[in-house]
Amino acid sequence: MRPAPLIFTPILKEKVWGGDHLRAIAGRPMAAGARIGESWEISDRPGDMSVVAEGPEAGRTLGSLVRTERAALFGAEAPASLRRFPLLIKLMDAAETLSLQVHPSGAHGAKYRLGSGKTELWYVLRAVPGAVMFMGLRHGVTRRNFARMLEEDRAEEALNCFAVRAGDVIFCPAGTVHAIGAGLVLVEIQQNSDSTLRVYDWGRRPGGRPRPLHVEQALAVIRFGVRPRDKVIPRVMAESPFLRERLVRCAEFAVERWRLRRRTRLEGGAMAVFSVVEGSGAAAGDGFARPLRVGDTILMPASVCAWDFRPKPTMTLLRTTIR
């Protein structure tokens, strides 16, 4: 595999709660009237496999690269057990509030045969005035009274809710009941899993029928008695040669925010995913040069020894790595 960044063809998904903002914000093509809720930027999922869009590996799937180019992709010390790309990266357009839902941990996923665990993080690209996130349960809400509130159509009374705006970061560990509010466009970084248990759907009836709920399973995996989460407070790691902030470091991934104001030379040797969240610029190295804009996602393999980021005039990136 030639040392070069990997750019994949986005996989667009219509959702009942989706909109059309990804066309203007991130340049995603979509048919008139389509309600695109998600653009899967990097995916190693059966049936939703990312394909390299350009460059020397054009046409290859991410799954084939993981199987045959493991050392070039992840580094020489990558374990043989790493058989799938461990992250799923998306753009999301929540024109309407998503269902109230929860994702299992790895242990709960195995115990209840729900698939692999799913911890996730969101970075807010756009927020309408008054946009909110529902994240976790209010103090004192137990499994028993939450179940009763669901039966009585009073779920919102149980939820921790806070306002969000562009640039905010929200971390959602597995087992946290949550709902993305209406009017938000986000970058989502998560474990490679599609295990979702829908708890409540705000009375929505697409096509005249309610969507299936998974209340009993969800009640088994929700982490009751845990202090509800608010927005992430970034931690400054360095101010030179650019502002570097730690957003989240957990067992599944680590995410930093980089604010670039001038051309910056970087050393490789480890796999990283970069998501452009503000501004524009380019990534350039030995034999490659790629313009970047908001919404672009690039996978920089470990085999790329060095490259430049060239902001025009500024560019803010999320850098995601695996532990």
C-alpha positions as CSV (number, residue, x, y, z in Angstrom):
1,M,0.0,0.0,0.0
2,R,1.5,3.3,-1.0
3,P,1.9,5.8,1.9
4,A,-0.9,8.3,1.3
5,P,-4.1,9.5,3.0
6,L,-7.2,7.5,2.4
7,I,-10.4,9.3,1.3
8,F,-13.6,7.3,1.2
9,T,-16.9,7.7,-0.7
10,P,-19.5,8.8,1.8
11,I,-22.5,6.4,2.4
12,L,-25.7,8.5,2.6
13,K,-28.6,7.3,4.7
14,E,-32.1,8.6,4.7
15,K,-33.7,8.9,8.1
16,V,-37.2,9.9,9.3
17,W,-35.5,12.7,11.4
18,G,-33.0,13.7,8.7
19,G,-32.8,16.9,6.6
20,D,-30.8,18.5,3.8
21,H,-28.1,20.5,5.6
22,L,-25.3,18.2,4.7
23,R,-25.5,19.5,1.1
24,A,-24.6,23.0,2.1
25,I,-22.4,22.4,5.1
26,A,-20.4,19.4,3.8
27,G,-21.1,19.3,0.0
28,R,-22.8,15.9,0.1
29,P,-24.9,15.2,-3.0
30,M,-28.5,14.4,-2.5
31,A,-31.7,14.2,-4.4
32,A,-34.3,16.9,-4.0
33,G,-36.6,16.2,-1.1
34,A,-34.3,13.5,0.4
35,R,-34.0,13.5,4.2
36,I,-30.4,12.5,4.7
37,G,-29.8,11.9,8.4
38,E,-26.3,10.3,8.2
39,S,-23.3,10.3,6.0
40,W,-21.0,7.4,6.9
41,E,-17.5,8.7,6.3
42,I,-15.5,5.7,7.5
43,S,-17.2,2.3,7.9
44,D,-16.1,-1.3,8.1
45,R,-19.6,-2.7,8.4
46,P,-21.2,-5.6,6.4
47,G,-23.5,-4.0,3.9
48,D,-22.1,-0.5,4.6
49,M,-18.4,-0.8,3.6
50,S,-16.4,2.3,2.8
51,V,-14.6,2.3,-0.6
52,V,-11.5,4.4,-1.3
53,A,-12.6,7.3,-3.6
54,E,-9.3,8.5,-5.0
55,G,-5.6,8.0,-5.0
56,P,-3.5,4.8,-5.5
57,E,-5.9,2.6,-3.5
58,A,-9.1,3.8,-5.3
59,G,-11.8,1.2,-5.5
60,R,-10.5,-0.9,-2.6
61,T,-12.7,-1.4,0.5
62,L,-11.7,-0.5,4.0
63,G,-12.2,-4.1,5.0
64,S,-9.8,-5.4,2.4
65,L,-7.2,-2.9,3.6
66,V,-7.6,-4.0,7.2
67,R,-7.1,-7.7,6.2
68,T,-4.2,-7.3,3.8
69,E,-2.4,-4.0,4.8
70,R,-2.7,-4.2,8.6
71,A,0.9,-3.1,9.4
72,A,0.8,-0.2,6.8
73,L,-2.6,0.9,8.2
74,F,-2.1,0.6,11.9
75,G,1.6,0.1,12.4
76,A,3.9,-2.8,12.8
77,E,2.7,-3.6,16.3
78,A,-0.9,-4.0,15.3
79,P,-2.3,-7.2,16.8
80,A,-3.5,-10.0,14.5
81,S,-6.9,-9.8,16.4
82,L,-7.6,-6.4,14.8
83,R,-9.7,-7.8,12.0
84,R,-12.1,-4.8,11.5
85,F,-11.5,-1.1,11.6
86,P,-12.5,-0.3,15.1
87,L,-14.2,3.1,14.5
88,L,-17.3,4.3,12.7
89,I,-17.2,8.0,11.7
90,K,-20.3,9.8,10.6
91,L,-21.8,13.2,9.8
92,M,-25.3,13.6,11.2
93,D,-28.1,16.1,10.3
94,A,-30.9,16.0,13.0
95,A,-33.6,18.1,11.5
96,E,-35.9,16.5,14.1
97,T,-35.2,15.0,17.5
98,L,-33.8,11.5,17.3
99,S,-35.4,8.7,19.4
100,L,-34.5,8.3,23.0
101,Q,-32.1,5.4,22.9
102,V,-29.2,3.6,24.6
103,H,-26.3,1.5,23.4
104,P,-25.0,-1.6,25.2
105,S,-21.5,-1.9,26.6
106,G,-19.4,-4.8,25.3
107,A,-20.3,-6.9,28.3
108,H,-24.1,-6.2,28.0
109,G,-23.9,-6.7,24.2
110,A,-22.5,-10.2,24.8
111,K,-24.7,-11.1,27.7
112,Y,-28.0,-10.1,25.9
113,R,-26.8,-11.0,22.4
114,L,-27.1,-7.4,21.2
115,G,-23.8,-7.2,19.3
116,S,-20.7,-5.2,20.2
117,G,-20.6,-2.3,22.6
118,K,-21.0,1.3,21.4
119,T,-19.5,4.4,23.1
120,E,-19.7,7.6,21.1
121,L,-18.7,11.3,20.9
122,W,-20.4,14.2,19.1
123,Y,-18.9,17.4,17.9
124,V,-21.5,20.1,17.1
125,L,-20.9,21.7,13.6
126,R,-24.1,23.7,13.6
127,A,-26.9,24.3,16.1
128,V,-30.0,26.4,15.7
129,P,-30.9,28.7,18.6
130,G,-32.4,26.7,21.5
131,A,-31.0,23.3,20.3
132,V,-30.6,20.8,23.1
133,M,-29.1,17.4,23.9
134,F,-30.8,14.8,26.2
135,M,-28.0,13.0,28.0
136,G,-28.5,10.7,31.0
137,L,-31.2,10.6,33.7
138,R,-31.9,13.2,36.3
139,H,-30.7,12.5,39.9
140,G,-32.9,10.0,41.7
141,V,-34.5,8.4,38.6
142,T,-34.6,4.6,39.1
143,R,-35.3,1.7,36.8
144,R,-38.8,1.3,38.3
145,N,-39.9,4.9,38.0
146,F,-38.3,5.4,34.6
147,A,-40.3,2.4,33.3
148,R,-43.4,4.0,34.8
149,M,-42.7,7.3,33.1
150,L,-42.2,5.6,29.8
151,E,-45.6,3.8,30.2
152,E,-47.3,7.2,31.1
153,D,-45.7,9.0,28.1
154,R,-43.7,11.3,30.5
155,A,-40.1,10.2,29.5
156,E,-38.9,13.8,29.0
157,E,-39.4,14.5,32.8
158,A,-36.7,11.9,33.6
159,L,-34.0,13.3,31.3
160,N,-31.0,15.5,31.9
161,C,-31.2,18.2,29.2
162,F,-28.8,21.0,28.3
163,A,-28.4,23.6,25.5
164,V,-25.7,23.2,22.9
165,R,-24.1,25.3,20.2
166,A,-21.5,25.0,17.5
167,G,-18.1,23.8,18.8
168,D,-19.5,21.9,21.8
169,V,-18.4,18.3,22.5
170,I,-20.6,15.7,24.1
171,F,-19.3,12.3,25.2
172,C,-21.8,9.4,25.5
173,P,-20.4,6.2,27.2
174,A,-22.2,2.9,26.5
175,G,-25.2,2.5,28.8
176,T,-26.2,6.2,28.8
177,V,-29.8,6.9,27.7
178,H,-29.7,9.9,25.3
179,A,-31.4,11.7,22.4
180,I,-29.9,14.2,19.9
181,G,-32.1,17.2,19.8
182,A,-33.6,18.9,16.6
183,G,-31.6,21.4,14.7
184,L,-28.1,19.9,15.1
185,V,-25.5,18.9,12.6
186,L,-22.7,16.8,14.1
187,V,-19.6,14.8,13.6
188,E,-20.1,11.4,15.3
189,I,-17.1,9.3,16.4
190,Q,-18.0,5.9,17.8
191,Q,-17.0,2.3,18.1
192,N,-17.7,0.1,15.1
193,S,-21.1,-1.0,16.2
194,D,-24.7,-0.4,15.1
195,S,-26.3,-1.8,18.3
196,T,-29.1,0.6,19.3
197,L,-32.0,0.1,21.7
198,R,-34.9,2.5,21.1
199,V,-36.6,3.5,24.3
200,Y,-39.1,6.2,23.3
201,D,-39.9,7.9,20.0
202,W,-41.8,11.1,21.0
203,G,-45.1,9.8,19.6
204,R,-43.6,9.7,16.0
205,R,-45.5,7.5,13.5
206,P,-43.7,7.4,10.2
207,G,-45.9,6.0,7.5
208,G,-48.7,5.8,10.1
209,R,-47.0,3.2,12.2
210,P,-44.8,3.6,15.3
211,R,-41.2,2.4,15.0
212,P,-40.3,-0.7,17.1
213,L,-39.2,0.0,20.7
214,H,-36.9,-2.2,22.8
215,V,-37.8,-1.1,26.3
216,E,-37.1,-4.2,28.3
217,Q,-33.7,-4.7,26.7
218,A,-32.9,-1.1,27.2
219,L,-33.8,-1.1,30.9
220,A,-31.4,-4.0,31.3
221,V,-28.4,-2.0,29.9
222,I,-29.1,1.6,31.1
223,R,-26.6,2.6,33.8
224,F,-29.0,3.9,36.5
225,G,-27.7,5.9,39.4
226,V,-24.8,7.4,37.4
227,R,-24.4,11.2,37.6
228,P,-25.7,12.7,34.3
229,R,-23.1,14.1,31.9
230,D,-22.8,17.6,30.5
231,K,-20.7,19.0,27.8
232,V,-17.0,18.1,27.6
233,I,-14.6,20.7,28.9
234,P,-11.5,20.6,26.6
235,R,-8.1,20.3,28.3
236,V,-5.3,22.3,26.7
237,M,-2.3,20.1,25.9
238,A,-0.1,22.5,24.0
239,E,-0.3,26.0,22.6
240,S,2.6,25.8,20.2
241,P,3.0,25.3,17.3
242,F,-0.8,25.1,17.4
243,L,-3.5,24.9,20.0
244,R,-4.0,21.3,20.9
245,E,-6.8,20.2,23.2
246,R,-7.8,16.9,24.6
247,L,-11.5,16.2,24.3
248,V,-11.9,12.6,25.3
249,R,-9.6,9.7,26.1
250,C,-11.3,6.4,26.8
251,A,-10.7,2.8,26.3
252,E,-12.1,2.8,22.8
253,F,-10.6,6.0,21.3
254,A,-8.9,9.3,22.0
255,V,-10.0,12.6,20.4
256,E,-8.1,15.9,20.3
257,R,-9.0,19.2,18.7
258,W,-6.3,21.0,16.7
259,R,-6.6,24.6,15.8
260,L,-4.1,25.4,13.0
261,R,-3.2,29.0,11.9
262,R,-0.1,28.3,9.8
263,R,1.5,25.6,7.8
264,T,2.4,22.7,10.1
265,R,4.7,19.8,9.6
266,L,3.7,16.5,11.3
267,E,5.4,13.2,11.8
268,G,3.5,10.0,11.2
269,G,4.0,6.4,12.4
270,A,0.6,5.9,13.9
271,M,-2.9,5.7,12.3
272,A,-5.1,8.8,12.8
273,V,-8.4,10.0,11.5
274,F,-8.8,13.7,10.9
275,S,-12.2,15.4,10.6
276,V,-12.4,19.0,9.4
277,V,-14.8,21.0,11.7
278,E,-13.9,24.6,10.9
279,G,-12.1,26.5,8.1
280,S,-10.3,24.9,5.1
281,G,-6.9,24.1,3.8
282,A,-5.0,21.1,2.5
283,A,-3.0,18.0,3.5
284,A,0.2,17.5,1.5
285,G,3.1,15.1,1.6
286,D,5.4,13.0,-0.6
287,G,3.3,12.4,-3.7
288,F,0.0,13.7,-2.5
289,A,-1.9,17.0,-2.0
290,R,-5.5,17.0,-1.0
291,P,-7.7,20.1,-0.4
292,L,-9.8,20.0,2.7
293,R,-13.1,21.6,3.8
294,V,-15.6,21.3,6.6
295,G,-17.1,17.8,6.6
296,D,-14.1,16.1,5.1
297,T,-12.6,13.1,6.8
298,I,-9.3,11.6,6.0
299,L,-7.6,8.4,7.3
300,M,-3.8,8.9,7.7
301,P,-2.2,5.4,7.7
302,A,0.7,4.7,10.0
303,S,2.9,4.2,6.8
304,V,2.7,8.0,6.1
305,C,6.0,9.2,7.7
306,A,5.4,13.0,7.4
307,W,3.0,15.5,5.9
308,D,1.9,19.1,6.1
309,F,-1.4,20.6,7.0
310,R,-1.8,23.9,5.2
311,P,-4.7,26.0,6.6
312,K,-6.3,28.8,4.5
313,P,-6.1,30.8,6.6
314,T,-7.2,28.7,9.6
315,M,-8.4,25.2,9.9
316,T,-9.7,23.2,12.9
317,L,-9.5,19.4,13.0
318,L,-10.5,16.6,15.2
319,R,-7.8,14.0,15.5
320,T,-9.0,10.5,16.5
321,T,-6.7,7.6,17.4
322,I,-7.3,4.2,18.9
323,R,-5.7,2.9,22.1
